[in-house]
Amino acid sequence: MLEYARWKYILVSLVLVIALVFALPNVFGSDLALTVATKDHTDVTQDGAKSVEDFLKSKSIPFKGADIEGGRLIGPSFWEFSSRL
């Protein structure tokens, strides 16, 4: 087996860690969103989506919108960083 100097292993490891840190924003994306599912695992209906949107509107929380995908409410995605907290 070939052996290299210890500093070369450290350099390669450091470059890989830096590359991973720079790649993380591409993995997670920029929009935070809620995923809403029912407790009994039944599909979310349009009425359920509407009630979530009405709740957010009543609390004056700005959001982009929501979609039903696979029986779950995906979204709403939030516009502002302050509303993500």
C-alpha positions in Angstrom: 0.0 0.0 0.0 1.2 3.4 -0.8 1.8 5.9 2.0 1.9 9.6 1.6 3.0 12.3 3.9 0.6 13.2 6.7 0.3 16.8 5.4 -1.1 15.5 2.1 -3.9 13.6 3.8 -4.7 16.7 5.9 -4.7 18.9 2.8 -7.0 16.6 0.8 -9.4 16.3 3.8 -9.4 20.1 4.2 -10.2 20.6 0.6 -13.1 18.1 0.8 -14.5 19.8 3.8 -14.4 23.2 2.2 -16.0 21.8 -1.0 -18.8 20.3 1.2 -19.4 23.6 2.9 -19.7 25.4 -0.4 -22.0 22.7 -1.8 -24.5 22.7 1.1 -26.7 25.7 -0.1 -27.4 23.8 -3.3 -28.6 20.8 -1.3 -31.0 22.6 1.0 -32.3 25.3 -1.2 -33.3 28.8 -0.2 -37.1 28.5 0.7 -38.3 27.2 4.0 -41.7 25.6 3.8 -44.1 23.7 6.0 -45.2 20.1 5.3 -48.6 19.4 6.8 -50.1 15.9 7.2 -53.1 14.7 9.2 -52.6 12.6 12.3 -54.6 9.7 10.9 -52.5 9.7 7.7 -55.5 10.5 5.4 -55.0 12.8 2.5 -55.2 16.5 3.0 -58.0 18.0 1.0 -58.4 21.5 -0.5 -60.5 22.5 2.5 -57.6 21.6 4.8 -55.2 23.6 2.6 -57.6 26.5 2.6 -57.8 26.5 6.5 -54.0 26.6 6.8 -53.8 29.5 4.3 -56.6 31.3 6.2 -54.8 30.8 9.5 -51.6 32.3 8.1 -53.5 35.2 6.6 -55.3 35.9 9.9 -51.8 36.0 11.6 -50.5 38.4 8.9 -47.8 35.9 7.9 -46.8 36.5 4.2 -46.4 33.3 2.1 -46.0 32.3 -1.5 -48.6 29.5 -1.7 -49.0 25.8 -1.2 -49.6 22.6 -3.2 -51.1 19.3 -2.3 -48.7 16.5 -3.3 -49.2 12.9 -2.4 -51.9 13.6 0.1 -49.8 16.1 2.0 -49.8 19.9 2.0 -46.4 21.0 0.7 -45.8 24.6 1.6 -46.5 27.3 2.2 -43.2 28.8 1.4 -42.4 32.1 3.2 -41.3 35.3 1.5 -39.4 37.0 4.3 -36.6 35.8 6.5 -38.3 37.4 9.6 -41.4 35.3 9.0 -39.3 32.1 9.1 -38.5 32.5 12.7 
